[in-house]
Amino acid sequence: MSEKNQPGPGRRGFVAGAAVVAGAALSGTAAAVPGSRPTARGASGAAGTAIAFTHVTVIDGSGGPAAPDMTVVVEAGRITGLAPSARTRPRPGVRTVDLTGKYLIPGLIEAHTHSDGPDAVIPPLYPLAGVTTVREMWGRPVHHAWRQQILNGTLLGPRWLIGSPIVDGQPSLWARDVGEHIEVTNAADARRAVRRVKREGADFVKVYSRLSRESYWAITHEARRQNIPFLGHCPDVVRITEAGDAGQRSIEHLHALLLSTSAHEAEVRRGLAAVHVDASDPSSLSRYHSWFQQVHPLEWKAVRGYDPRKADAVFRRLAAGATAVVPTLSVHRTLELPDEVPARAEDWQYLPAWQVESWPEQLRALTGGRTPEQARRIRALYAHRQRLVRELHAAGVRLPAGTDTGTGYLVPGFALHDELALLVEAGLTPAQVLRSATRDAARTLGLDSVGTVEQGRAADLVVLDADPLRDIRNTRRIHGVVVDGRWIDRPERERLLAAVREAASQAEPPQQGAAATRGCGCGGHP
C-alpha cells in the first residue's frame, strides 16, 4: 500500500463490528475546527519555524528501551534531528520546547476504523487523541474529500488510507440500508470489482465473509495484476492459511482463527455453509441478529475443539508469510461482554448526544435474547480470543492495533487507547502493545515514513505526561501532539477539543428513512 493519498474521513454509528445504526450518516456541514489553522498536512502545514523538543524521554516505537534526556528537532514536517540533549545545541531561530519529565512516542496508528460524522467532529478527534494515521475499512466519497481537505490544509485530521467499499458474495451480510457495497457472484464480477475500486482511488480492496472461492481467487489474481493490496475478512470458504499464502495483507478480527485452530474444523465448516442469510430482508440489523443466532453455536463448537498443535502450525505459517492479524478486541468485548460496557465515559462528550443515547438500544437489539447458558459461552469465547492474541504474538504474528471504531461505545481516536489496554489484559507487555500501534501497524499498512521516532521520518508524534511503558493507560495522558510537524500544545489541544464538543452538540440527528450508517459487520462469525 503506497502513501500516494494519505489523509481523509470520519464515522459515527453503532455498527462497525456488527450492527447497523438506523438513521442517516451525518453529512459534513462544518468546514473545520473553528478558529484553528486546521492542519499541518500538505504544503501549507509543512512550512514554518523549526522546533526543538528538549530534555524528553523518547520511546521510539521499535520496542527498545526508552532513551532519556533527548532532543528531537522537527522541521518541514520531518524529524531532522535526534540526539542526547547534552550534545545538542539548536541553531539560532529554532523554537525550543522544554519537555523535561515528559515522554515522546510516535503518533499512534489505528488500523481498523469506520468513520462517519461531521467534518468538524470526526477527523479532528483522531489527531487530538494522538492517532495520527488511520486505515479506513469501508471507503466512501466523503473520506476521499476529507483526505484532500487535510492535504490542502483546510481540515485537521490524520493520514488516511482508504479502502474500497466492502466486496462480498451474494447475498451479503449487508442490506442496502447501509449504503453501497459490492456483491459479486463469479470470477468476472470479482475482477471487475477490483478494477473499479482502483479507478475510484481506493488504497486497497476490502474482501468480506460471504465471497465464494471462485470470486476470492479472482480478486487475489486481479489485485496482484493491478498492484493493489487486498485485505479484510477471511471468507468463510477459505482457510486462513490459504488467505495468507495468497498474499492477503491482514486478517481482520479473530473469527477465522476459531475455525482454523479447531479439531472440529470440518464439522464447523459444514455448519457454516448451512447458515442462511435472507436476501429479501431489507434490514442489516435484522440480518446480523439472525446471523449471530446461527453462528454462536458454531463458534462454541470450534472453541471446544481447540487444538494447540494445529494452532501453532497455523500461526507460524502466518508469521512466515508476514500476514498480520488485527484483533479488534474492542468490538469483541462490546458484543460478547455487553454487561460490562460503561454507562458513561468522558470521551462521549465529543459525539452528538442523540447518537450516544442510541447505543444501548442498538446493543440490546444485537445481543438481546441470550439465555444464561449462551451468555456464559459467549463470555468464554472472549476469554479464548484473549488466549489467541497471546499465542499469535508468541508465534511472531504481527498484531496491528485496531478497534473497529464505528461500533457503538467506541469514540474515534480515543477508542484506540482502550484497545491498547485490552491487548495488555490479553498478555502483551506495554512495550509490545505500543509497538503494535506504531511500527508494526506502519509496516502492515505499507507506510515507511511513520511508526517510529527516527531522523527522516514524518513528524507525527505524541508527548505524554507519564510513562506508557509503566502503564499503557498513560497513552491517554496527552501533553501535546505533533501533526505532520505542527505542534499542538496543551492549551491549543484543549481549545480544539472544546470546538469539537461544541460542533457535536449542534449536530442534527439523521432524518427518518435516510440511509443507515455502516460498519464492518464483524460481530460474530468464526
NURO-376460 format. One line per field, with one value per residue (C-alpha): residue number from 1; x, y, z. Coordinates in steps of 0.5 Angstrom, whole numbers, plus 500, padded with zeros to 3 digits. Each point is the difference from the previous one (the first is absolute). Layout:
BEGIN
vonu: c(NUM; ...) .
px: c(X; ...) .
py: c(Y; ...) .
pz: c(Z; ...) .
//
This chain:
BEGIN
vonu: c(1; 2; 3; 4; 5; 6; 7; 8; 9; 10; 11; 12; 13; 14; 15; 16; 17; 18; 19; 20; 21; 22; 23; 24; 25; 26; 27; 28; 29; 30; 31; 32; 33; 34; 35; 36; 37; 38; 39; 40; 41; 42; 43; 44; 45; 46; 47; 48; 49; 50; 51; 52; 53; 54; 55; 56; 57; 58; 59; 60; 61; 62; 63; 64; 65; 66; 67; 68; 69; 70; 71; 72; 73; 74; 75; 76; 77; 78; 79; 80; 81; 82; 83; 84; 85; 86; 87; 88; 89; 90; 91; 92; 93; 94; 95; 96; 97; 98; 99; 100; 101; 102; 103; 104; 105; 106; 107; 108; 109; 110; 111; 112; 113; 114; 115; 116; 117; 118; 119; 120; 121; 122; 123; 124; 125; 126; 127; 128; 129; 130; 131; 132; 133; 134; 135; 136; 137; 138; 139; 140; 141; 142; 143; 144; 145; 146; 147; 148; 149; 150; 151; 152; 153; 154; 155; 156; 157; 158; 159; 160; 161; 162; 163; 164; 165; 166; 167; 168; 169; 170; 171; 172; 173; 174; 175; 176; 177; 178; 179; 180; 181; 182; 183; 184; 185; 186; 187; 188; 189; 190; 191; 192; 193; 194; 195; 196; 197; 198; 199; 200; 201; 202; 203; 204; 205; 206; 207; 208; 209; 210; 211; 212; 213; 214; 215; 216; 217; 218; 219; 220; 221; 222; 223; 224; 225; 226; 227; 228; 229; 230; 231; 232; 233; 234; 235; 236; 237; 238; 239; 240; 241; 242; 243; 244; 245; 246; 247; 248; 249; 250; 251; 252; 253; 254; 255; 256; 257; 258; 259; 260; 261; 262; 263; 264; 265; 266; 267; 268; 269; 270; 271; 272; 273; 274; 275; 276; 277; 278; 279; 280; 281; 282; 283; 284; 285; 286; 287; 288; 289; 290; 291; 292; 293; 294; 295; 296; 297; 298; 299; 300; 301; 302; 303; 304; 305; 306; 307; 308; 309; 310; 311; 312; 313; 314; 315; 316; 317; 318; 319; 320; 321; 322; 323; 324; 325; 326; 327; 328; 329; 330; 331; 332; 333; 334; 335; 336; 337; 338; 339; 340; 341; 342; 343; 344; 345; 346; 347; 348; 349; 350; 351; 352; 353; 354; 355; 356; 357; 358; 359; 360; 361; 362; 363; 364; 365; 366; 367; 368; 369; 370; 371; 372; 373; 374; 375; 376; 377; 378; 379; 380; 381; 382; 383; 384; 385; 386; 387; 388; 389; 390; 391; 392; 393; 394; 395; 396; 397; 398; 399; 400; 401; 402; 403; 404; 405; 406; 407; 408; 409; 410; 411; 412; 413; 414; 415; 416; 417; 418; 419; 420; 421; 422; 423; 424; 425; 426; 427; 428; 429; 430; 431; 432; 433; 434; 435; 436; 437; 438; 439; 440; 441; 442; 443; 444; 445; 446; 447; 448; 449; 450; 451; 452; 453; 454; 455; 456; 457; 458; 459; 460; 461; 462; 463; 464; 465; 466; 467; 468; 469; 470; 471; 472; 473; 474; 475; 476; 477; 478; 479; 480; 481; 482; 483; 484; 485; 486; 487; 488; 489; 490; 491; 492; 493; 494; 495; 496; 497; 498; 499; 500; 501; 502; 503; 504; 505; 506; 507; 508; 509; 510; 511; 512; 513; 514; 515; 516; 517; 518; 519; 520; 521; 522; 523; 524; 525; 526) .
px: c(500; 503; 500; 497; 494; 501; 494; 493; 493; 495; 495; 495; 495; 499; 502; 507; 500; 494; 493; 497; 498; 493; 501; 504; 507; 502; 502; 506; 497; 505; 506; 505; 502; 498; 505; 506; 506; 497; 505; 508; 498; 503; 504; 496; 502; 507; 502; 502; 505; 504; 499; 505; 497; 505; 501; 495; 500; 499; 496; 502; 495; 505; 499; 506; 502; 498; 505; 500; 502; 500; 499; 495; 500; 494; 501; 495; 496; 506; 505; 506; 504; 500; 506; 501; 498; 507; 503; 495; 500; 494; 503; 497; 493; 498; 494; 501; 495; 503; 496; 504; 496; 496; 500; 500; 497; 499; 493; 495; 497; 493; 500; 492; 495; 494; 499; 494; 497; 501; 506; 501; 500; 503; 506; 503; 499; 505; 506; 497; 500; 507; 498; 504; 498; 494; 498; 493; 497; 494; 501; 495; 501; 500; 506; 504; 497; 502; 507; 501; 498; 505; 505; 498; 501; 493; 498; 503; 501; 504; 504; 494; 501; 493; 497; 495; 493; 499; 501; 495; 497; 492; 496; 505; 499; 498; 494; 499; 498; 508; 501; 505; 503; 502; 497; 504; 498; 505; 507; 499; 496; 505; 506; 495; 499; 508; 501; 494; 502; 507; 498; 496; 506; 500; 506; 498; 495; 496; 498; 494; 497; 495; 505; 500; 506; 500; 499; 505; 505; 499; 500; 507; 503; 497; 502; 507; 500; 497; 505; 495; 500; 494; 498; 495; 496; 502; 494; 496; 502; 507; 505; 504; 507; 498; 498; 507; 503; 496; 503; 494; 504; 496; 494; 495; 497; 501; 494; 504; 505; 495; 499; 507; 502; 495; 500; 492; 502; 497; 493; 500; 501; 494; 496; 503; 498; 493; 499; 494; 500; 493; 502; 493; 501; 501; 503; 507; 499; 495; 505; 505; 496; 498; 507; 502; 495; 502; 508; 501; 499; 505; 505; 499; 501; 506; 503; 498; 505; 506; 506; 506; 505; 495; 500; 508; 501; 494; 503; 508; 497; 497; 506; 505; 495; 500; 493; 497; 494; 496; 497; 495; 499; 496; 494; 500; 500; 494; 496; 502; 500; 494; 499; 507; 499; 500; 494; 504; 507; 504; 501; 493; 499; 504; 494; 493; 495; 495; 505; 503; 493; 498; 506; 496; 494; 504; 505; 493; 498; 506; 502; 493; 496; 506; 499; 504; 504; 501; 503; 505; 502; 501; 504; 504; 501; 503; 505; 502; 501; 505; 504; 500; 503; 506; 501; 500; 505; 505; 500; 502; 494; 499; 495; 498; 495; 493; 494; 494; 498; 493; 497; 497; 503; 507; 502; 504; 508; 498; 498; 507; 503; 494; 503; 507; 498; 496; 506; 504; 494; 501; 507; 504; 505; 499; 506; 498; 493; 503; 504; 493; 497; 506; 506; 496; 494; 504; 503; 493; 498; 506; 502; 507; 500; 496; 500; 507; 504; 506; 503; 497; 493; 494; 499; 494; 501; 496; 503; 498; 500; 501; 504; 496; 505; 498; 492; 498; 494; 505; 499; 494; 504; 501; 504; 500; 500; 505; 495; 505; 505; 494; 501; 493; 502; 495; 496; 499; 498; 495; 497; 500; 496; 495; 499; 499; 495; 496; 499; 498; 495; 497; 500; 493; 497; 499; 494; 495; 501; 506; 506; 503; 507; 504; 506; 504; 495; 505; 495; 501; 501; 506) .
py: c(500; 506; 507; 504; 502; 501; 503; 501; 497; 499; 496; 499; 495; 493; 495; 500; 493; 497; 504; 506; 507; 501; 507; 504; 502; 507; 504; 504; 507; 504; 502; 498; 501; 507; 506; 495; 499; 494; 495; 499; 495; 503; 505; 506; 496; 497; 507; 504; 501; 494; 497; 497; 496; 499; 496; 495; 492; 497; 494; 499; 494; 495; 496; 502; 504; 507; 505; 505; 508; 500; 506; 499; 505; 501; 504; 500; 494; 496; 498; 503; 499; 494; 500; 501; 507; 501; 499; 504; 508; 502; 505; 507; 501; 494; 500; 496; 496; 497; 493; 499; 494; 498; 494; 501; 494; 499; 502; 494; 497; 497; 494; 499; 505; 502; 508; 504; 506; 508; 503; 504; 494; 493; 502; 505; 494; 496; 504; 504; 493; 498; 496; 503; 494; 496; 495; 501; 493; 502; 506; 505; 506; 504; 497; 502; 507; 501; 497; 505; 506; 497; 500; 507; 503; 502; 494; 497; 492; 494; 497; 496; 493; 499; 493; 498; 499; 493; 495; 494; 494; 500; 500; 505; 500; 508; 502; 506; 505; 501; 503; 497; 493; 496; 493; 495; 493; 498; 501; 505; 504; 500; 502; 506; 502; 500; 505; 504; 502; 501; 505; 503; 501; 495; 498; 493; 495; 498; 493; 497; 494; 497; 500; 494; 496; 502; 507; 501; 496; 505; 506; 498; 499; 506; 504; 498; 502; 507; 500; 502; 496; 496; 499; 499; 494; 493; 498; 494; 495; 502; 497; 506; 497; 500; 507; 501; 497; 503; 507; 503; 505; 500; 496; 504; 497; 494; 496; 496; 498; 496; 495; 500; 497; 495; 493; 501; 504; 495; 500; 507; 502; 495; 504; 507; 498; 499; 507; 503; 508; 502; 504; 503; 503; 508; 501; 499; 500; 494; 496; 501; 498; 493; 499; 501; 495; 495; 501; 500; 492; 499; 505; 496; 493; 503; 502; 494; 496; 505; 496; 504; 496; 502; 507; 500; 498; 505; 506; 498; 500; 507; 502; 498; 503; 506; 500; 505; 499; 506; 497; 506; 497; 507; 498; 492; 503; 504; 495; 494; 503; 505; 501; 503; 506; 506; 504; 507; 502; 506; 499; 500; 508; 500; 497; 502; 498; 497; 495; 498; 499; 496; 495; 496; 498; 498; 496; 496; 499; 496; 497; 499; 493; 497; 494; 500; 494; 504; 506; 495; 497; 507; 502; 494; 502; 507; 496; 496; 506; 502; 494; 500; 507; 498; 494; 504; 504; 495; 497; 506; 502; 508; 503; 507; 503; 502; 501; 499; 507; 502; 495; 503; 502; 501; 507; 502; 500; 499; 493; 498; 502; 495; 494; 501; 499; 494; 497; 501; 496; 494; 499; 505; 505; 507; 501; 494; 504; 507; 496; 497; 507; 504; 496; 493; 504; 504; 494; 497; 506; 500; 507; 501; 508; 499; 495; 501; 506; 501; 505; 501; 497; 504; 505; 496; 500; 500; 503; 496; 503; 493; 493; 496; 494; 500; 500; 500; 504; 506; 501; 504; 505; 504; 507; 501; 498; 501; 499; 500; 505; 504; 501; 500; 501; 499; 507; 499; 493; 502; 505; 496; 494; 506; 502; 492; 500; 506; 497; 493; 504; 503; 494; 499; 493; 496; 500; 495; 495; 502; 495; 497; 500; 494; 497; 494; 495; 496; 498; 492; 495; 495) .
pz: c(500; 498; 503; 494; 503; 507; 505; 500; 503; 506; 503; 506; 501; 504; 494; 498; 503; 500; 499; 497; 502; 498; 497; 495; 501; 501; 495; 500; 501; 505; 496; 505; 507; 501; 502; 498; 495; 499; 498; 498; 495; 493; 498; 504; 506; 499; 500; 506; 505; 502; 507; 505; 506; 505; 506; 498; 501; 493; 500; 492; 498; 499; 506; 503; 507; 501; 499; 505; 499; 493; 495; 494; 494; 495; 494; 494; 502; 502; 505; 499; 506; 506; 505; 507; 503; 503; 493; 496; 499; 496; 495; 500; 498; 502; 505; 507; 504; 506; 502; 506; 503; 494; 495; 493; 496; 492; 498; 501; 494; 500; 495; 500; 500; 497; 500; 499; 503; 500; 497; 506; 505; 497; 496; 506; 505; 497; 501; 506; 503; 498; 494; 494; 495; 499; 495; 497; 499; 496; 496; 497; 496; 507; 502; 494; 500; 507; 499; 494; 505; 505; 495; 498; 507; 501; 505; 506; 499; 500; 494; 497; 496; 497; 498; 495; 501; 503; 495; 502; 497; 499; 504; 504; 508; 498; 497; 496; 506; 502; 493; 495; 500; 494; 499; 496; 497; 496; 498; 494; 505; 505; 495; 498; 507; 501; 494; 502; 507; 498; 495; 505; 504; 506; 503; 501; 498; 507; 499; 504; 503; 495; 494; 496; 499; 493; 501; 505; 496; 494; 505; 502; 493; 497; 506; 499; 493; 502; 505; 505; 507; 503; 507; 505; 502; 498; 496; 503; 495; 500; 505; 504; 497; 493; 501; 503; 494; 495; 503; 504; 504; 506; 503; 504; 506; 504; 497; 494; 506; 504; 494; 497; 507; 502; 499; 498; 494; 495; 504; 502; 492; 498; 505; 498; 493; 502; 503; 497; 498; 498; 494; 500; 507; 499; 507; 501; 508; 499; 495; 505; 506; 496; 498; 508; 502; 495; 501; 507; 501; 494; 504; 506; 497; 497; 506; 504; 495; 500; 498; 503; 495; 494; 502; 501; 493; 497; 504; 498; 493; 500; 503; 495; 495; 503; 501; 505; 505; 502; 507; 501; 507; 501; 496; 502; 507; 499; 496; 505; 507; 499; 507; 501; 495; 504; 502; 499; 497; 500; 492; 498; 501; 493; 497; 499; 506; 496; 497; 507; 502; 495; 501; 506; 496; 494; 504; 503; 493; 498; 507; 503; 501; 502; 505; 506; 497; 494; 504; 503; 494; 497; 505; 500; 492; 502; 505; 494; 496; 505; 500; 492; 501; 505; 495; 494; 503; 503; 493; 497; 496; 499; 504; 498; 505; 497; 503; 495; 502; 497; 505; 506; 506; 496; 499; 494; 503; 507; 499; 498; 507; 503; 494; 503; 507; 497; 497; 506; 504; 495; 502; 496; 503; 500; 495; 496; 499; 499; 494; 497; 500; 497; 496; 499; 497; 496; 497; 499; 496; 496; 503; 500; 503; 506; 506; 503; 503; 495; 497; 493; 502; 500; 506; 502; 508; 507; 506; 507; 507; 502; 498; 496; 501; 507; 499; 493; 502; 501; 492; 502; 504; 494; 501; 492; 493; 494; 494; 494; 503; 503; 508; 503; 508; 506; 499; 493; 500; 506; 495; 494; 504; 503; 493; 498; 506; 498; 493; 502; 505; 494; 495; 498; 500; 494; 496; 501; 494; 498; 498; 507; 502; 499; 503; 498; 503; 503; 506; 501; 495; 500) .
//
